[in-house]
């Protein structure tokens, strides 16, 4: 049985839901190459360690979104665990990312699995990522086999975009 009262339990649930929305917003921002949205998930002075990059979050945002060879990406987050302590929290979030890279006309699909091990803090009443560390678990790479303009796939008109031309911005009325 918990030693917390109803108000404390409700606050903890609200905080954990806000953290879930935060990590989902991060994935959406990366996949849509939305600099404003991605910048907004990080706390002042946040740090990121993500493979070849280790440093300030604002530099990570610029490096992450300035990838012309990245045609598309799709991040899926799951298995979220958050430990909230007042205006601070720690968490672990599993991630699978799929990406298509075009390097000199040679396209490669990659599938990467790992975990974000995070520290969070509230700033102005909003949860932000204060430190994000990507822990790599596995990966696969292979020549792309994507078919975009034939059969059923040729009939699909709405396609994800790494920009604000993505249908999400129209459907949600520009609300990220």
PyMOL commands that set and color helices and strands:
alter all, ss='L'
color gray80, all
select helices_A, chain A and resi 6-32+35-39+57-65+151-155+167-171
alter helices_A, ss='H'
color red, helices_A
select strands_A, chain A and resi 42-50+53-56+70-85+88-103+106-123+126-143
alter strands_A, ss='S'
color yellow, strands_A
deselect
rebuild
show_as cartoon
